[in-house]
Every structure is written in structure tokens, then in C-alpha cells.
């Protein structure tokens, strides 16, 4: 389904929803409309679909209730956070604070500590709260008393995205199957086979190709540890206790760093979907929302390309591990303002998360709906918005992941964003740097075994572990 048809369909859904809605946020139509500003980090098709819904709200429910929503994309997540913090601190040249903005827990927590965030628990009835998936509401309950500092609007989890076209040739030649990709260990073994298979197709030794890459390394660390029975960051009352269990971390290391320095894994583009497009990898683990960026072609050179088909699979899990999957996707934070502005903000967010509207956004963006009623493929398919085959596959696997696993997101705490950043880069940066050294050694005539020997020793891991442990300890107990 093309973008114009999708947006037109969303508009129709919203118009229908508007005919079923009452006349005013407070029971009577206001004489002066309330204008709300909403800041997001959406881009591309996600932004188009969101803006279409905003326009539909303004033309229907907003018009009836005297609410005008103005949406603005602030660029990337980091740019959005920077702009929000500048506004909150009233820096020279900063824009006024938005009424609503997209935020992850760490950013929302910082703004809450500054007194900028509204607790929305009193603005929703118990029945309205029960409509949302519990884990999504709990993400914004910083104090553990039922507060709602983040309104769930669109969520995602992680899946394995596979270039099925080129996979089929590899599978036919080697006998591997998609079953081999169900576990982390199976993924590593398959990646080694792919490296060796591609290496055999050239005369040069040790020049095989990488099979796999991943976005969001911190998710691998946190969720992988949970599957192995360890919670790296235990958080209570905004303070973190570190559980950087060495045996657990070693298993994470052996199943990412080691295959990476051997060339079985890779990350060269800004995102792993970019690496799929250039043919540098065949598969990656990433957010469901990244599906909209999965390429339709692989560019093998400036003049040569070939079409590829997307296959969507569950994210590999550690063999015999506990059933955990990541919960991600920013929610919406309502900032301090007049009571009328807060009520109007809640009115818009409730409308946006009504199943028919939230499902429309999901179909166009790869995000998951946030209510129990909408998190069902039967309901999504009947939502009135046509699903492409690829998005149907994405949402189907995402719904299975949500329903078949415990969902994990890192709780917010003082210094949480910085501590997460340590895990995001500590292993991936050194893996990338060391892989470059290994490649240089191979180019100079060393064998793979000789080139990687220094990097896969116990001593090398121990040094990295102690260095990373020290960095993380700086954020323990709010230090």
C-alpha cells in the first residue's frame, strides 16, 4: 500500500472516530481554542503518518473540543532531547517548552527531577488505565506508587531482519536453515559458516564476509543478561545497584565480541539496514520500527544491484535462557502547564491511542499499539488500514514476541542515560577497533588464528571487564 493511500485511509478512520466523540474536553465547547505543541523524533514514513493523524484530530475531535495540535519533528532522538533540555533550562535562543514531547525513560526522569513533568495518573480513570498494557504504564512510574510520567503512545521490540534472497543461496549450498537462527549460539555458528562459505569463493585466504550486525548494543547486554538470569542494573527509589556478573558478561562477550573480531559480525553504516543495502551483512537485529528502512535492493557496486526480499524472524535468544525481550519506543511526556492545557494534552493522547488510530500509526511505522485491545493481529488486520506483506510479517512477529516473553526496559535512575551509554559502546567500539587491527594483520600475511590470538585471550577479556566495571561503578547508587 502506498503512502498516499495509507494517509487517506488514516484520515477516514479518524473522521469516523470523530463522529463518535463528545463535544468538549471539559463537557462544554471552549470559546478560545487551546493550542498544543508536540515534539517528536519521527522521520520519513513515521512522521508522515503521525502528521496525518494530527491533521485528522484537528479536523474532527480537536475542532469539536477546541484543541489545536501542532506537530514538529526535532530530528534525531538526541537532538530532541537536547532541544527539550535547552527549553527546560530556558537557554538563550531555545524554543518554549512543548506541551508534549516524545521521550525515553531516562530523559523523562531528568525532566521530572526538574519539576517539568505532569503525573497523568489522576487524569485517567481506572478503566482507562486498564486498557493499556501494564508494562507500558509502569515504565513511567518512577516512584513506584502508580504515577504515570510517560503516556504510552507507540512501542516496539526487536526482531531479526533477514535478506532472504541472498540467504536462500547460502542455505541451499550449506544446509543451514532458519531454525539455526533461533538461538544466539546458533546465530554465531551460522555466521561462521557464512564467513567460511564466502571465503571459499575467492582465492584470497581469510576474506570471508560478515553475516550479522545489530543495532542498540545496550539492548543485547541488558536483555541477554536477563535471559541468562542476571539483572545488570537493579533500581530502587532512583538508585542503581550494579550486578555486572563476570560469567554472564563473558558469555555476552563470547557471542558478540569474539565473532565480531573474527569477521563474522559487522557494523559499518550508520544503521544495520544500511549494511544490508550495501551487502555487507545478510541479517540484523533491530527495532520493529526499523522495518520501514529495510532496503528493497542490495547495491553491490555503483552500477550493479539486485532486488531482495525481507524475511522477519524472532530475535535469537540464549539457548536454555529465560524468556525476555526488549521493550522500547518512546512514549509521550506532558509538561507543566495550565489545567486546561494538561486536560487537552491527555485528550489528544487518549484519542491517538484509541485502537483504530493507534493501529493506523502502527501499520505505517512499524511500532506496536499500546492497548490490550489493539495488540492483536486479528484486530490490526481488521483496523481498516491495508497491511503490506512485509509489515504484516513484522507486526505478526512483534505481537508474538510481546505475548510470549516478559518485556524488559531499563528503569530510570540518576545517571541512567550515561550508564546505558557505557554499555552501548564499551563492547561495540573495542570490537570494531580490534577487527580493523585483525584485518590489517591478515593483509600483512597472518592467518586468522594468528591475527585474533591476542584479542580472544582470557587476559584481554579480564582487562576489558575491569575497565568497564570501573566505568559503571561511577553510576552506582547515584554517585
C-alpha positions in Angstrom: 0.0 0.0 0.0 1.5 3.3 -1.0 1.9 6.2 1.4 -0.9 8.4 -0.1 -3.4 5.6 0.3 -2.3 4.9 3.9 -2.6 8.6 4.9 -6.0 8.8 3.2 -7.2 5.7 5.0 -6.0 7.1 8.3 -7.9 10.3 7.7 -11.0 8.3 7.0 -10.5 6.3 10.2 -10.1 9.5 12.2 -13.1 11.2 10.7 -15.2 8.2 11.7 -13.7 8.2 15.2 -14.6 11.9 15.4 -18.3 11.3 14.8 -18.3 9.0 17.9 -16.7 11.5 20.2 -18.3 14.1 22.5 -18.2 17.8 22.1 -15.7 19.2 24.6 -12.8 18.3 26.8 -14.5 19.6 29.9 -18.1 19.0 28.8 -18.6 22.3 27.0 -17.0 23.8 24.0 -14.3 26.4 24.8 -14.6 29.9 23.4 -10.8 30.1 22.7 -9.1 27.0 21.2 -6.1 25.6 23.2 -3.0 25.2 21.0 -0.7 22.3 21.9 2.8 21.8 20.6 4.1 18.3 20.2 7.8 17.5 19.6 8.8 14.1 18.2 11.8 12.4 16.6 9.8 10.8 13.9 11.1 10.9 10.3 10.2 9.6 6.9 7.0 7.5 6.7 6.6 7.5 10.5 6.5 11.3 10.5 4.1 11.4 7.6 1.7 9.0 9.3 1.9 10.9 12.6 1.2 14.2 11.0 -1.7 12.8 9.1 -3.3 11.7 12.4 -2.6 15.1 13.9 -4.4 16.7 11.0 -7.3 14.3 11.4 -7.6 15.1 15.1 -7.6 18.8 14.4 -10.3 18.5 11.8 -12.5 16.3 13.9 -12.2 15.9 17.7 -9.9 18.9 18.1 -12.4 21.2 16.2 -15.3 20.0 18.4 -13.3 20.3 21.6 -11.4 23.5 20.9 -8.0 21.9 20.7 -5.3 22.5 18.0 -2.3 20.3 17.9 0.9 21.5 16.2 3.5 18.8 15.5 7.2 19.3 15.0 10.0 16.8 14.4 13.2 17.8 16.2 15.4 15.5 14.2 17.1 12.5 16.0 16.3 11.3 19.5 19.4 13.0 20.7 18.5 16.3 19.0 15.0 16.1 20.5 16.4 15.6 24.0 18.9 18.4 23.6 16.2 20.8 22.5 13.9 19.8 25.3 16.6 20.3 27.9 17.5 23.7 26.4 13.9 24.7 26.6 13.5 23.4 30.2 16.6 25.4 31.2 15.4 28.4 29.4 18.7 28.8 27.5 19.2 31.8 25.3 17.7 31.1 21.8 15.8 28.0 23.0 12.2 27.5 22.0 9.4 27.5 24.5 8.8 24.1 26.3 6.4 22.0 24.3 3.2 20.7 25.8 4.0 17.2 24.8 7.2 15.5 23.6 8.5 12.0 22.8 10.8 10.7 25.4 12.5 7.6 26.7 12.5 7.0 30.5 16.0 8.5 31.2 15.1 11.8 29.6 11.7 11.9 31.2 13.3 11.2 34.6 15.7 14.1 34.2 12.8 16.5 33.3 10.8 15.1 36.2 13.6 15.8 38.6 13.5 19.4 37.3 9.8 19.6 38.1 8.7 19.8 34.4 6.7 16.6 34.1 3.0 16.1 34.9 1.8 12.9 36.6 -1.1 11.9 34.5 -2.5 9.2 36.8 -5.3 11.5 38.1 -6.3 12.3 34.6 -7.2 8.8 33.7 -9.9 6.6 35.2 -9.1 3.1 36.4 -11.0 1.7 33.4 -8.9 3.8 31.0 -5.7 2.7 32.7 -6.7 -1.0 32.4 -6.9 -0.6 28.6 -3.1 -0.2 28.4 -0.6 -3.0 28.7 0.8 -2.9 32.2 4.5 -2.9 31.3 4.0 0.2 29.2 2.4 2.2 32.0 5.0 1.0 34.6 7.8 2.5 32.5 6.7 6.0 33.6 6.1 5.1 37.3 9.4 6.4 38.6 8.3 6.5 42.3 6.5 3.1 42.3 3.3 4.5 43.5 1.2 4.2 40.4 2.3 7.5 38.8 2.2 8.0 35.1 5.0 10.3 33.9 5.2 8.7 30.4 2.0 8.2 28.4 2.4 5.1 26.3 1.8 6.0 22.7 3.8 3.6 20.5 6.1 0.8 21.5 8.5 -1.6 19.7 10.5 -4.6 20.4 13.4 -6.2 18.5 13.3 -8.7 15.6 15.7 -10.4 13.3 15.6 -9.0 9.7 17.0 -11.2 7.0 17.9 -10.7 3.4 16.0 -13.9 2.3 17.1 -13.6 -1.3 20.8 -14.0 -0.6 20.2 -16.2 2.4 18.5 -18.8 0.2 21.6 -19.3 -2.0 23.7 -19.7 1.2 21.2 -22.1 2.7 20.9 -24.3 -0.4 24.7 -24.6 -0.6 25.4 -25.3 3.1 22.3 -26.9 4.5 21.7 -24.2 7.2 18.1 -23.3 8.0 16.2 -20.6 9.7 15.9 -22.8 12.7 19.6 -22.3 13.3 18.9 -18.6 13.9 16.6 -19.2 16.9 19.4 -19.1 19.4 22.3 -16.7 19.9 24.7 -19.7 19.8 23.1 -20.9 16.5 23.4 -17.4 15.0 27.1 -17.3 15.8 27.6 -20.8 14.3 25.7 -19.8 11.2 27.7 -16.6 10.9 30.9 -18.6 11.0 29.6 -20.9 8.3 28.7 -17.9 6.1 32.1 -16.4 6.6 33.8 -19.6 5.6 31.4 -20.2 2.6 32.1 -16.7 1.2 35.8 -17.1 1.9 35.9 -20.3 -0.2 34.6 -18.4 -3.2 37.7 -16.3 -3.6 41.4 -17.2 -4.0 42.5 -14.9 -1.2 42.6 -16.5 2.3 40.5 -15.2 5.3 38.5 -12.7 3.3 35.0 -14.0 4.1 32.0 -11.8 4.6 30.1 -10.9 7.8 26.7 -12.4 8.2 25.2 -10.4 11.1 25.0 -7.0 12.7 22.9 -5.4 15.4 21.5 -2.0 16.4 21.3 -1.0 20.0 24.1 -2.9 21.7 22.8 -2.0 25.2 19.7 -4.0 24.5 21.8 -7.0 23.8 23.7 -6.5 27.1 20.6 -5.9 29.2 18.2 -8.5 27.7 20.9 -11.1 27.1 21.8 -10.8 30.8 18.2 -11.2 31.7 17.9 -14.3 29.6 20.9 -15.6 31.5 19.3 -14.8 34.9 21.0 -11.6 35.7 19.7 -8.0 36.0 22.7 -5.8 35.3 21.1 -2.6 36.9 18.8 -3.2 39.9 17.0 0.1 40.5 15.1 1.2 43.6 14.0 4.7 44.5 16.0 6.2 41.7 19.3 4.5 42.8 21.1 1.8 40.9 22.8 -1.3 42.3 25.2 -2.8 39.8 25.3 -6.6 39.1 28.0 -6.8 36.4 28.3 -10.6 36.9 31.6 -11.7 35.2 30.5 -15.1 34.0 27.4 -13.6 32.4 29.3 -10.8 30.8 31.8 -13.3 29.5 29.1 -15.2 27.7 27.8 -11.9 26.2 31.4 -11.2 25.1 32.0 -14.6 23.6 28.8 -14.3 21.5 29.4 -10.8 20.2 32.9 -9.5 20.5 34.6 -12.7 19.5 32.6 -13.4 16.3 32.9 -9.7 15.5 36.8 -9.6 15.6 36.8 -12.8 13.5 34.7 -11.0 10.8 31.5 -13.0 11.3 29.6 -9.9 12.6 30.0 -6.3 11.3 28.7 -2.7 11.6 29.9 -0.2 9.1 26.9 2.0 8.1 25.0 4.4 10.5 22.4 1.7 10.9 22.4 -2.0 10.1 19.7 -1.5 7.5 22.4 0.5 5.7 24.7 -2.5 5.9 22.0 -4.7 4.4 21.7 -2.3 1.5 25.4 -2.4 0.7 25.6 -6.2 1.0 27.9 -6.1 4.0 25.7 -8.3 6.1 22.7 -10.6 5.5 20.8 -10.2 8.8 20.5 -7.8 11.7 18.7 -7.4 14.9 16.9 -4.1 15.3 13.7 -2.4 16.4 10.4 -3.3 14.7 10.3 0.4 13.7 13.4 -0.1 11.6 11.4 -2.3 9.2 10.3 0.8 7.2 14.0 1.3 6.4 14.8 -2.2 5.2 16.1 -1.8 1.6 14.4 -3.4 -1.4 17.7 -3.8 -3.2 21.3 -4.6 -2.5 23.8 -2.2 -4.2 26.8 -4.5 -4.9 28.6 -1.6 -6.7 27.9 1.8 -8.1 26.3 0.3 -11.2 25.1 -3.1 -10.1 22.2 -4.1 -7.8 19.7 -6.8 -7.2 16.3 -7.0 -5.6 15.9 -8.6 -2.2 13.1 -10.0 -0.2 12.6 -9.4 3.6 12.2 -12.3 6.0 11.2 -11.4 9.5 12.2 -13.8 12.4 12.2 -13.7 16.2 15.3 -12.2 17.8 17.7 -15.1 18.7 17.7 -15.9 22.4 20.3 -17.7 24.5 19.8 -21.4 24.5 18.0 -22.6 27.6 17.6 -19.0 28.9 14.7 -17.2 30.4 12.0 -15.7 28.1 12.8 -12.0 28.0 12.5 -9.5 25.2 13.2 -5.8 25.0 10.5 -3.2 25.4 11.4 0.1 23.7 9.9 3.0 21.9 9.5 6.5 23.3 6.2 7.5 25.0 4.8 10.9 25.3 5.5 13.2 28.2 3.1 16.0 29.2 4.9 19.1 30.6 3.7 21.6 33.3 1.0 24.0 32.1 -2.5 25.1 32.9 -5.0 22.5 33.9 -6.8 23.1 30.6 -3.6 22.5 28.6 -3.0 19.3 30.5 -6.5 18.1 30.0 -6.3 18.9 26.3 -3.0 17.1 26.1 -4.5 14.0 27.7 -7.5 14.3 25.4 -5.2 14.1 22.3 -3.1 11.3 23.7 -6.2 9.2 24.5 -7.5 9.8 21.0 -4.1 8.9 19.5 -4.0 5.6 21.3 -7.6 4.6 20.5 -7.2 1.2 18.7 -8.4 2.5 15.3 -5.9 5.4 15.4 -3.0 3.7 17.1 -3.3 0.7 14.8 -3.2 3.0 11.8 0.0 4.5 13.1 1.5 1.1 13.7 0.8 -0.1 10.2 2.6 2.9 8.8 5.5 3.0 11.2 6.3 -0.5 12.5 5.6 0.5 16.0 3.2 -1.6 18.2 -0.2 -0.3 19.5 -0.2 0.2 23.3 -3.6 -1.1 24.3 -4.6 -4.6 25.1 -7.4 -4.5 22.5 -5.2 -3.3 19.7 -2.2 -5.7 20.4 -3.8 -8.5 18.4 -3.2 -9.3 14.7 -6.8 -10.0 14.1 -7.7 -6.5 15.3 -4.8 -5.0 13.4 -5.8 -6.6 10.2 -9.4 -5.5 10.7 -8.4 -2.0 11.6 -9.3 -0.5 8.2 -5.7 0.1 7.0 -4.3 -2.2 4.4 -1.2 -4.1 5.5 1.7 -4.8 3.1 3.0 -8.3 3.3 6.2 -7.2 4.9 4.5 -5.0 7.6 2.1 -7.9 8.3 5.1 -10.1 8.9 6.8 -7.5 11.1 3.8 -6.9 13.3 2.9 -10.6 13.5 6.3 -11.5 14.9 6.3 -8.4 17.1 3.0 -9.3 18.7 4.2 -12.9 19.2 7.3 -11.5 20.9 5.3 -9.3 23.2 2.8 -12.1 24.1 5.4 -14.9 24.6 8.1 -13.0 26.6 8.5 -10.9 29.7 9.3 -7.4 28.5 12.3 -5.5 29.8 13.2 -1.9 29.8 15.9 -0.3 31.9 14.3 1.6 34.8 15.2 5.3 35.1 17.7 6.5 37.7 20.1 9.3 38.3 22.9 8.9 35.7 20.9 6.1 33.9 21.4 7.5 30.4 25.1 7.8 30.9 25.4 4.3 32.4 23.4 2.9 29.5 25.7 4.7 27.1 28.7 2.8 28.7 27.0 -0.5 27.7 26.1 0.8 24.3 29.7 1.4 23.3 32.0 -0.4 25.6 31.9 -3.7 23.7 31.0 -2.5 20.2 33.7 0.2 20.0 36.5 -2.1 21.0 35.2 -4.9 18.8 35.2 -2.5 15.8 38.7 -1.2 16.5 40.2 -4.6 17.1 38.6 -6.0 14.0 40.4 -3.3 12.0 43.6 -4.4 13.6 42.9 -8.1 12.8 42.2 -7.2 9.2 45.5 -5.3 9.0 47.3 -8.3 10.3 45.6 -10.6 7.8 46.5 -8.2 5.0 50.2 -8.4 6.2 50.1 -12.2 5.8 49.0 -13.5 9.2 46.4 -16.3 9.4 43.0 -15.6 11.1 44.1 -17.6 14.1 47.3 -15.6 14.5 45.6 -12.3 13.9 42.9 -12.8 16.6 45.0 -14.6 19.2 45.8 -11.5 21.3 42.1 -10.4 21.4 40.3 -13.6 22.4 42.5 -14.5 25.4 41.2 -14.6 28.9 43.6 -11.8 29.9 42.3 -9.5 27.2 38.7 -10.0 28.4 39.7 -9.6 32.0 41.2 -6.2 31.3 38.2 -5.0 29.3 35.9 -6.3 32.0 37.7 -4.5 34.8 37.8 -1.2 32.9 34.1 -1.4 32.0 33.2 -2.4 35.6 35.0 0.7 36.9 33.1 3.0 34.5 29.8 1.5 35.5 30.5 1.7 39.2 30.6 5.5 38.9 26.8 5.5 38.4 26.0 3.1 41.2 23.8 4.3 44.0 23.6 7.7 42.3 27.3 8.5 42.6 
